[in-house]
Amino acid sequence: MYFYVFKTFHTLTKHETKCTKPAKCVQGYRNLKFFIFFFKGFVLFLSLLCALFSAKLFFLGGLVFNFRLNLIGFGYKLSDSKAVAQLIQTYARTKELNKGKQLHAKLIRGGCLPCTFLNNHFLNMYSKCGELDYTIKLFDRMSPRNMVSWTAVITGFAHNLRFQETLGSFCQMRVEGEITTQFSLSSVLQACASLGAIQFGTQVHCLVVKCGFGCELFVVSNLTDMYSKCGRCLMLVKFLRKCLVRMRCCGRR
């Protein structure tokens, strides 16, 4: 079904995607608009959207979604959030913050309150776009929150060079008993390296070993960077020797 819908869409919009003449581009735009109006069925809409994202046509996928949202509306509450999540990922990848905000607002106004799954994607989008104030506000209002939510906030702080908040969020996550991931540990080690917090970093190193993430390459890379930036050469050499033995036990060369 995805192939049939995608083939129909491609036929209707071939002028828009391949032609450089303005008149033909306008015709492709009109064909696309007609296609969205014609297929008002929500199932076909999701099928088309998933087909476009599967083909990595993110721009056209966003275009289709915006047309549906602006000209028709959802029509139904979203029971399957995968298509919306893929669109949020596209906005995060292309740094289209305004479109992401519009989507978030329309979901709320339309009565489709985002679930934890979608809220986690919005957290990631706001963090990658540098809007940490939105990230914090959304995170504080989220209920329930899971380890993906915490990881998105911690990595967002580290990505935007707010290392004190990175360590603070990590400590709060540990206090609330949430499961630690290798991604959050990697971000915390990056913060420790930048702040020179070797004592805190050593404790995180112990937690890395305890959680079984000693063979994760990006965790090992951040540990190496932390010890070298903090001037602990002897600890670095000792760690690298143990790391080689551990990786051999894990089956890595």
Beta strands, then each sheet from edge to edge (+ up, - down):
end
